[in-house]
């Protein structure tokens, strides 16, 4: 860590101009409160300013201190908080940290492989640890999260509009009345309720529906007691989780990831404004959690020799400009983020250098550049250690480069 006050190269603060946009209906001390927007038209930091005239929209000139972050700093931060540079010790605390922003499990056992990339001693059954639970999480995809965080990843996504909330609550009530403490496949439940099974996902944001999906059959669903947390508090914690794992971030990116309205994303960042720091990145202006600033400034530590990240892993579960930050080359981006099912990502010494896919016990690796013998050995060692259940023999790596 650098001494306090010693600013890392590229992390200096720069004075930048900004626009102000009035937030309708908000007043602080008798004057209108406005939200600070960077010149790039990204969503607000929420820093208040005062206006002396009237109307729905007003422009004003403000000066704000904005932290400059480099690509190297951002990716090093994300790998660090994601435990991708050094695996965590085996245990439930580590499982919760690995799932801090949830582990997407839409591809069978993807969450298990995401855990393996972050936690020592991961076994084929680790995803079934009692400290973990499955649900239809962000964007109604299958996720594995810490059981104690179920409310964050469910209620934090409860629709803001009355119609969407009514659909969620009605579906949850009907499921509860049907199941009565039992469980059944979501296909059976859908038929019993006269609904397409996929519509049952709309009940998940109430925090009362959980699932178990092993990837081979239909998910089994059951209901749990309603959470005791206010939806707005769950939403703010979900935003904090997103900012900590995916930061720097914007309200639009948070809303897209969580599957909530753009207005809901902006409102969450606005509510967190006192704990956010504005930053400038190579792909635009964004925000970080203020407590994370010291980690962004810290000197980069050693990186892992290799990690095999599954389809949908949080490290590359990105949209828009964030993809360009992680993979600058457009052709390589198209290879990683395909129009259909994404392949896995090959991480070598902190950089995504290719993709991988598996068919039974054969792992096929496609690299974007020639790897050293040591790097290839590290990738093969990672592949051979994958904790995949039901394999009849040793994993074999096939290089397609």
LUMGUKOL-153325 format. One line per field, with one value per residue (C-alpha): residue number from 0; residue in three letters; x, y, z. Coordinates in steps of 0.05 Angstrom, whole numbers, plus 5000, padded with zeros to 4 digits. Example, Ala and Ser with C-alpha at 12.3 -4.5 7.8 and 13.67 -1.06 7.14 Angstrom:
# residues 2
num: 0 / 1
residuo: Ala / Ser
xx: 5246 / 5273
yy: 4910 / 4979
zz: 5156 / 5143
***
This chain:
# residues 401
num: 0 / 1 / 2 / 3 / 4 / 5 / 6 / 7 / 8 / 9 / 10 / 11 / 12 / 13 / 14 / 15 / 16 / 17 / 18 / 19 / 20 / 21 / 22 / 23 / 24 / 25 / 26 / 27 / 28 / 29 / 30 / 31 / 32 / 33 / 34 / 35 / 36 / 37 / 38 / 39 / 40 / 41 / 42 / 43 / 44 / 45 / 46 / 47 / 48 / 49 / 50 / 51 / 52 / 53 / 54 / 55 / 56 / 57 / 58 / 59 / 60 / 61 / 62 / 63 / 64 / 65 / 66 / 67 / 68 / 69 / 70 / 71 / 72 / 73 / 74 / 75 / 76 / 77 / 78 / 79 / 80 / 81 / 82 / 83 / 84 / 85 / 86 / 87 / 88 / 89 / 90 / 91 / 92 / 93 / 94 / 95 / 96 / 97 / 98 / 99 / 100 / 101 / 102 / 103 / 104 / 105 / 106 / 107 / 108 / 109 / 110 / 111 / 112 / 113 / 114 / 115 / 116 / 117 / 118 / 119 / 120 / 121 / 122 / 123 / 124 / 125 / 126 / 127 / 128 / 129 / 130 / 131 / 132 / 133 / 134 / 135 / 136 / 137 / 138 / 139 / 140 / 141 / 142 / 143 / 144 / 145 / 146 / 147 / 148 / 149 / 150 / 151 / 152 / 153 / 154 / 155 / 156 / 157 / 158 / 159 / 160 / 161 / 162 / 163 / 164 / 165 / 166 / 167 / 168 / 169 / 170 / 171 / 172 / 173 / 174 / 175 / 176 / 177 / 178 / 179 / 180 / 181 / 182 / 183 / 184 / 185 / 186 / 187 / 188 / 189 / 190 / 191 / 192 / 193 / 194 / 195 / 196 / 197 / 198 / 199 / 200 / 201 / 202 / 203 / 204 / 205 / 206 / 207 / 208 / 209 / 210 / 211 / 212 / 213 / 214 / 215 / 216 / 217 / 218 / 219 / 220 / 221 / 222 / 223 / 224 / 225 / 226 / 227 / 228 / 229 / 230 / 231 / 232 / 233 / 234 / 235 / 236 / 237 / 238 / 239 / 240 / 241 / 242 / 243 / 244 / 245 / 246 / 247 / 248 / 249 / 250 / 251 / 252 / 253 / 254 / 255 / 256 / 257 / 258 / 259 / 260 / 261 / 262 / 263 / 264 / 265 / 266 / 267 / 268 / 269 / 270 / 271 / 272 / 273 / 274 / 275 / 276 / 277 / 278 / 279 / 280 / 281 / 282 / 283 / 284 / 285 / 286 / 287 / 288 / 289 / 290 / 291 / 292 / 293 / 294 / 295 / 296 / 297 / 298 / 299 / 300 / 301 / 302 / 303 / 304 / 305 / 306 / 307 / 308 / 309 / 310 / 311 / 312 / 313 / 314 / 315 / 316 / 317 / 318 / 319 / 320 / 321 / 322 / 323 / 324 / 325 / 326 / 327 / 328 / 329 / 330 / 331 / 332 / 333 / 334 / 335 / 336 / 337 / 338 / 339 / 340 / 341 / 342 / 343 / 344 / 345 / 346 / 347 / 348 / 349 / 350 / 351 / 352 / 353 / 354 / 355 / 356 / 357 / 358 / 359 / 360 / 361 / 362 / 363 / 364 / 365 / 366 / 367 / 368 / 369 / 370 / 371 / 372 / 373 / 374 / 375 / 376 / 377 / 378 / 379 / 380 / 381 / 382 / 383 / 384 / 385 / 386 / 387 / 388 / 389 / 390 / 391 / 392 / 393 / 394 / 395 / 396 / 397 / 398 / 399 / 400
residuo: Unk / Unk / Unk / Unk / Unk / Unk / Unk / Unk / Unk / Unk / Unk / Unk / Unk / Unk / Unk / Unk / Unk / Unk / Unk / Unk / Unk / Unk / Unk / Unk / Unk / Unk / Unk / Unk / Unk / Unk / Unk / Unk / Unk / Unk / Unk / Unk / Unk / Unk / Unk / Unk / Unk / Unk / Unk / Unk / Unk / Unk / Unk / Unk / Unk / Unk / Unk / Unk / Unk / Unk / Unk / Unk / Unk / Unk / Unk / Unk / Unk / Unk / Unk / Unk / Unk / Unk / Unk / Unk / Unk / Unk / Unk / Unk / Unk / Unk / Unk / Unk / Unk / Unk / Unk / Unk / Unk / Unk / Unk / Unk / Unk / Unk / Unk / Unk / Unk / Unk / Unk / Unk / Unk / Unk / Unk / Unk / Unk / Unk / Unk / Unk / Unk / Unk / Unk / Unk / Unk / Unk / Unk / Unk / Unk / Unk / Unk / Unk / Unk / Unk / Unk / Unk / Unk / Unk / Unk / Unk / Unk / Unk / Unk / Unk / Unk / Unk / Unk / Unk / Unk / Unk / Unk / Unk / Unk / Unk / Unk / Unk / Unk / Unk / Unk / Unk / Unk / Unk / Unk / Unk / Unk / Unk / Unk / Unk / Unk / Unk / Unk / Unk / Unk / Unk / Unk / Unk / Unk / Unk / Unk / Unk / Unk / Unk / Unk / Unk / Unk / Unk / Unk / Unk / Unk / Unk / Unk / Unk / Unk / Unk / Unk / Unk / Unk / Unk / Unk / Unk / Unk / Unk / Unk / Unk / Unk / Unk / Unk / Unk / Unk / Unk / Unk / Unk / Unk / Unk / Unk / Unk / Unk / Unk / Unk / Unk / Unk / Unk / Unk / Unk / Unk / Unk / Unk / Unk / Unk / Unk / Unk / Unk / Unk / Unk / Unk / Unk / Unk / Unk / Unk / Unk / Unk / Unk / Unk / Unk / Unk / Unk / Unk / Unk / Unk / Unk / Unk / Unk / Unk / Unk / Unk / Unk / Unk / Unk / Unk / Unk / Unk / Unk / Unk / Unk / Unk / Unk / Unk / Unk / Unk / Unk / Unk / Unk / Unk / Unk / Unk / Unk / Unk / Unk / Unk / Unk / Unk / Unk / Unk / Unk / Unk / Unk / Unk / Unk / Unk / Unk / Unk / Unk / Unk / Unk / Unk / Unk / Unk / Unk / Unk / Unk / Unk / Unk / Unk / Unk / Unk / Unk / Unk / Unk / Unk / Unk / Unk / Unk / Unk / Unk / Unk / Unk / Unk / Unk / Unk / Unk / Unk / Unk / Unk / Unk / Unk / Unk / Unk / Unk / Unk / Unk / Unk / Unk / Unk / Unk / Unk / Unk / Unk / Unk / Unk / Unk / Unk / Unk / Unk / Unk / Unk / Unk / Unk / Unk / Unk / Unk / Unk / Unk / Unk / Unk / Unk / Unk / Unk / Unk / Unk / Unk / Unk / Unk / Unk / Unk / Unk / Unk / Unk / Unk / Unk / Unk / Unk / Unk / Unk / Unk / Unk / Unk / Unk / Unk / Unk / Unk / Unk / Unk / Unk / Unk / Unk / Unk / Unk / Unk / Unk / Unk / Unk / Unk / Unk / Unk / Unk / Unk / Unk / Unk / Unk / Unk / Unk / Unk / Unk / Unk / Unk / Unk / Unk / Unk / Unk / Unk / Unk / Unk / Unk / Unk / Unk / Unk / Unk / Unk / Unk / Unk / Unk
xx: 5000 / 5024 / 5028 / 4965 / 4963 / 5013 / 4973 / 4989 / 5007 / 4943 / 4901 / 4909 / 4849 / 4829 / 4783 / 4726 / 4664 / 4596 / 4522 / 4467 / 4398 / 4343 / 4312 / 4238 / 4207 / 4272 / 4287 / 4343 / 4341 / 4288 / 4325 / 4322 / 4370 / 4402 / 4442 / 4512 / 4521 / 4588 / 4595 / 4590 / 4516 / 4526 / 4481 / 4489 / 4537 / 4483 / 4525 / 4477 / 4483 / 4439 / 4399 / 4373 / 4322 / 4263 / 4240 / 4245 / 4315 / 4372 / 4445 / 4499 / 4575 / 4607 / 4677 / 4687 / 4747 / 4747 / 4795 / 4831 / 4837 / 4876 / 4856 / 4911 / 4885 / 4812 / 4827 / 4874 / 4820 / 4767 / 4813 / 4832 / 4761 / 4741 / 4796 / 4824 / 4896 / 4900 / 4849 / 4814 / 4821 / 4768 / 4707 / 4639 / 4665 / 4704 / 4643 / 4604 / 4660 / 4665 / 4590 / 4590 / 4556 / 4525 / 4549 / 4511 / 4492 / 4455 / 4504 / 4504 / 4554 / 4581 / 4575 / 4616 / 4672 / 4669 / 4678 / 4736 / 4771 / 4767 / 4767 / 4816 / 4793 / 4730 / 4696 / 4640 / 4590 / 4613 / 4556 / 4509 / 4541 / 4486 / 4512 / 4493 / 4426 / 4401 / 4349 / 4327 / 4370 / 4391 / 4354 / 4318 / 4379 / 4397 / 4446 / 4482 / 4487 / 4501 / 4438 / 4443 / 4443 / 4380 / 4341 / 4392 / 4390 / 4314 / 4279 / 4331 / 4303 / 4229 / 4198 / 4188 / 4124 / 4057 / 4040 / 4106 / 4104 / 4032 / 4052 / 4110 / 4069 / 4010 / 4054 / 4089 / 4022 / 3996 / 4059 / 4057 / 3984 / 4001 / 4064 / 4045 / 4114 / 4130 / 4171 / 4160 / 4191 / 4175 / 4142 / 4094 / 4080 / 4067 / 4017 / 3981 / 3975 / 3958 / 4020 / 4080 / 4135 / 4181 / 4129 / 4141 / 4208 / 4170 / 4156 / 4230 / 4239 / 4192 / 4247 / 4201 / 4220 / 4284 / 4305 / 4351 / 4377 / 4432 / 4434 / 4406 / 4332 / 4280 / 4291 / 4256 / 4223 / 4196 / 4176 / 4207 / 4180 / 4180 / 4242 / 4240 / 4280 / 4251 / 4258 / 4293 / 4347 / 4356 / 4363 / 4418 / 4457 / 4451 / 4479 / 4537 / 4553 / 4553 / 4597 / 4647 / 4654 / 4643 / 4665 / 4676 / 4604 / 4545 / 4472 / 4454 / 4502 / 4476 / 4404 / 4422 / 4458 / 4404 / 4346 / 4312 / 4288 / 4337 / 4301 / 4312 / 4387 / 4392 / 4352 / 4398 / 4461 / 4428 / 4412 / 4484 / 4513 / 4549 / 4588 / 4608 / 4669 / 4667 / 4722 / 4746 / 4763 / 4790 / 4719 / 4682 / 4661 / 4634 / 4631 / 4664 / 4649 / 4690 / 4719 / 4746 / 4789 / 4850 / 4849 / 4846 / 4907 / 4946 / 5006 / 4988 / 5006 / 5024 / 4975 / 4954 / 4988 / 4921 / 4847 / 4792 / 4730 / 4663 / 4610 / 4576 / 4631 / 4626 / 4695 / 4669 / 4594 / 4598 / 4561 / 4578 / 4643 / 4663 / 4675 / 4723 / 4761 / 4771 / 4784 / 4807 / 4809 / 4741 / 4751 / 4770 / 4709 / 4665 / 4698 / 4685 / 4616 / 4583 / 4510 / 4489 / 4520 / 4585 / 4647 / 4691 / 4748 / 4822 / 4857 / 4933 / 4974 / 4915 / 4895 / 4840 / 4880 / 4828 / 4767 / 4752 / 4696 / 4685 / 4655 / 4655 / 4727 / 4758 / 4773 / 4786 / 4827 / 4831 / 4883 / 4890 / 4966 / 5022 / 5030 / 5095 / 5107 / 5098 / 5031 / 5006 / 5026 / 4988 / 4925 / 4929 / 4938 / 4876 / 4836 / 4857 / 4836 / 4765 / 4718 / 4668 / 4622 / 4610 / 4671 / 4695 / 4768 / 4822 / 4809 / 4847 / 4865 / 4862 / 4896 / 4862 / 4911
yy: 5000 / 5070 / 5120 / 5159 / 5219 / 5190 / 5186 / 5129 / 5145 / 5155 / 5160 / 5235 / 5279 / 5325 / 5385 / 5376 / 5416 / 5386 / 5399 / 5403 / 5373 / 5388 / 5328 / 5340 / 5347 / 5346 / 5403 / 5413 / 5471 / 5507 / 5504 / 5455 / 5397 / 5378 / 5318 / 5326 / 5297 / 5291 / 5322 / 5253 / 5250 / 5189 / 5184 / 5228 / 5226 / 5258 / 5315 / 5372 / 5442 / 5503 / 5539 / 5609 / 5608 / 5564 / 5510 / 5436 / 5436 / 5485 / 5486 / 5509 / 5507 / 5469 / 5445 / 5376 / 5334 / 5270 / 5212 / 5187 / 5111 / 5072 / 5006 / 4971 / 4997 / 4980 / 4908 / 4897 / 4921 / 4876 / 4815 / 4831 / 4839 / 4778 / 4735 / 4718 / 4735 / 4690 / 4637 / 4645 / 4592 / 4539 / 4557 / 4589 / 4660 / 4651 / 4623 / 4685 / 4730 / 4692 / 4703 / 4776 / 4797 / 4729 / 4672 / 4663 / 4590 / 4592 / 4544 / 4479 / 4483 / 4551 / 4576 / 4516 / 4534 / 4607 / 4584 / 4539 / 4599 / 4636 / 4586 / 4531 / 4460 / 4467 / 4400 / 4378 / 4385 / 4453 / 4489 / 4450 / 4476 / 4494 / 4565 / 4574 / 4577 / 4581 / 4630 / 4666 / 4727 / 4787 / 4788 / 4725 / 4682 / 4623 / 4647 / 4618 / 4666 / 4662 / 4640 / 4699 / 4745 / 4717 / 4780 / 4825 / 4787 / 4778 / 4835 / 4883 / 4872 / 4880 / 4921 / 4995 / 5001 / 4980 / 4932 / 4895 / 4890 / 4864 / 4810 / 4788 / 4787 / 4751 / 4697 / 4687 / 4682 / 4631 / 4590 / 4591 / 4568 / 4512 / 4485 / 4491 / 4476 / 4423 / 4427 / 4407 / 4420 / 4487 / 4450 / 4415 / 4480 / 4517 / 4465 / 4465 / 4541 / 4543 / 4585 / 4577 / 4555 / 4612 / 4661 / 4633 / 4670 / 4735 / 4713 / 4711 / 4785 / 4777 / 4739 / 4679 / 4632 / 4591 / 4536 / 4477 / 4464 / 4413 / 4429 / 4363 / 4369 / 4422 / 4466 / 4446 / 4504 / 4517 / 4577 / 4608 / 4659 / 4732 / 4772 / 4824 / 4877 / 4937 / 4931 / 4999 / 4976 / 4911 / 4952 / 4996 / 4936 / 4905 / 4969 / 4968 / 4896 / 4914 / 4975 / 4935 / 4878 / 4913 / 4984 / 5034 / 5033 / 5076 / 5073 / 5050 / 4992 / 4972 / 4974 / 4931 / 4880 / 4875 / 4876 / 4936 / 5001 / 5056 / 5102 / 5051 / 5049 / 5125 / 5128 / 5077 / 5115 / 5179 / 5149 / 5126 / 5192 / 5208 / 5143 / 5148 / 5178 / 5202 / 5174 / 5181 / 5117 / 5103 / 5088 / 5145 / 5175 / 5130 / 5120 / 5077 / 5064 / 5114 / 5061 / 5025 / 5084 / 5062 / 4994 / 5026 / 5068 / 5009 / 4980 / 4920 / 4854 / 4787 / 4757 / 4684 / 4643 / 4621 / 4616 / 4585 / 4627 / 4596 / 4626 / 4684 / 4692 / 4759 / 4781 / 4787 / 4793 / 4861 / 4904 / 4964 / 5002 / 4957 / 4902 / 4946 / 4960 / 4886 / 4865 / 4924 / 4886 / 4884 / 4816 / 4785 / 4816 / 4782 / 4716 / 4723 / 4755 / 4715 / 4726 / 4660 / 4621 / 4652 / 4609 / 4612 / 4661 / 4642 / 4689 / 4688 / 4735 / 4782 / 4787 / 4750 / 4715 / 4669 / 4626 / 4555 / 4504 / 4434 / 4371 / 4316 / 4307 / 4348 / 4422 / 4460 / 4524 / 4578 / 4631 / 4699 / 4699 / 4649 / 4629 / 4610 / 4538 / 4559 / 4593 / 4532 / 4487 / 4532 / 4531 / 4455 / 4449 / 4492 / 4449 / 4384 / 4411 / 4430 / 4398 / 4371 / 4315 / 4251 / 4251 / 4182 / 4199 / 4251 / 4319 / 4328 / 4397 / 4407 / 4469 / 4503 / 4558
zz: 5000 / 4986 / 5044 / 5054 / 5008 / 4958 / 4894 / 4846 / 4774 / 4735 / 4798 / 4806 / 4816 / 4760 / 4765 / 4716 / 4698 / 4705 / 4691 / 4741 / 4731 / 4778 / 4813 / 4813 / 4881 / 4920 / 4968 / 5018 / 5066 / 5026 / 4959 / 4902 / 4907 / 4841 / 4818 / 4791 / 4721 / 4685 / 4616 / 4585 / 4605 / 4650 / 4710 / 4772 / 4830 / 4872 / 4899 / 4916 / 4888 / 4893 / 4839 / 4844 / 4787 / 4774 / 4725 / 4713 / 4684 / 4698 / 4676 / 4723 / 4724 / 4780 / 4792 / 4821 / 4840 / 4798 / 4809 / 4747 / 4743 / 4691 / 4659 / 4699 / 4764 / 4749 / 4728 / 4786 / 4834 / 4803 / 4806 / 4878 / 4904 / 4862 / 4893 / 4824 / 4839 / 4900 / 4921 / 4988 / 5042 / 5044 / 5086 / 5087 / 5096 / 5032 / 4996 / 5015 / 4991 / 4925 / 4916 / 4938 / 4874 / 4863 / 4819 / 4754 / 4744 / 4678 / 4647 / 4687 / 4744 / 4722 / 4794 / 4818 / 4769 / 4790 / 4862 / 4841 / 4810 / 4877 / 4934 / 4952 / 4960 / 4918 / 4907 / 4860 / 4916 / 4941 / 4907 / 4952 / 5016 / 5066 / 5068 / 4995 / 4960 / 4889 / 4863 / 4801 / 4811 / 4769 / 4702 / 4726 / 4712 / 4757 / 4811 / 4871 / 4930 / 5004 / 5040 / 5087 / 5025 / 4993 / 5009 / 4975 / 4909 / 4909 / 4945 / 4919 / 4850 / 4867 / 4811 / 4825 / 4785 / 4815 / 4759 / 4762 / 4838 / 4836 / 4786 / 4831 / 4894 / 4861 / 4832 / 4899 / 4936 / 4886 / 4891 / 4967 / 4967 / 4918 / 4951 / 5024 / 5049 / 4996 / 4933 / 4860 / 4792 / 4763 / 4704 / 4751 / 4788 / 4723 / 4699 / 4766 / 4763 / 4689 / 4676 / 4631 / 4680 / 4660 / 4688 / 4757 / 4756 / 4766 / 4838 / 4855 / 4872 / 4931 / 4968 / 4981 / 4924 / 4920 / 4872 / 4863 / 4793 / 4780 / 4705 / 4681 / 4698 / 4711 / 4772 / 4836 / 4871 / 4941 / 4982 / 5045 / 5095 / 5070 / 5088 / 5142 / 5103 / 5068 / 4992 / 4988 / 5037 / 4998 / 4934 / 4964 / 4988 / 4919 / 4889 / 4939 / 4921 / 4847 / 4857 / 4899 / 4849 / 4782 / 4799 / 4772 / 4750 / 4728 / 4748 / 4678 / 4682 / 4751 / 4726 / 4665 / 4707 / 4761 / 4711 / 4743 / 4713 / 4693 / 4741 / 4797 / 4782 / 4785 / 4849 / 4883 / 4864 / 4887 / 4955 / 4961 / 4938 / 5004 / 5000 / 4927 / 4894 / 4821 / 4776 / 4705 / 4669 / 4598 / 4576 / 4611 / 4677 / 4732 / 4807 / 4860 / 4933 / 4972 / 5019 / 4958 / 4936 / 4977 / 4943 / 4874 / 4893 / 4921 / 4884 / 4840 / 4873 / 4841 / 4792 / 4786 / 4733 / 4703 / 4717 / 4675 / 4683 / 4664 / 4619 / 4656 / 4708 / 4744 / 4718 / 4647 / 4660 / 4627 / 4577 / 4533 / 4544 / 4602 / 4552 / 4514 / 4578 / 4592 / 4520 / 4477 / 4411 / 4376 / 4343 / 4410 / 4443 / 4391 / 4406 / 4481 / 4480 / 4426 / 4404 / 4435 / 4493 / 4516 / 4522 / 4584 / 4590 / 4598 / 4647 / 4646 / 4689 / 4697 / 4624 / 4585 / 4530 / 4499 / 4508 / 4529 / 4523 / 4549 / 4520 / 4572 / 4594 / 4538 / 4548 / 4484 / 4492 / 4439 / 4452 / 4420 / 4424 / 4432 / 4505 / 4538 / 4558 / 4631 / 4616 / 4578 / 4635 / 4683 / 4640 / 4635 / 4710 / 4720 / 4672 / 4705 / 4773 / 4752 / 4803 / 4752 / 4775 / 4737 / 4692 / 4673 / 4669 / 4671 / 4638 / 4573 / 4544 / 4469 / 4443 / 4383 / 4369
***
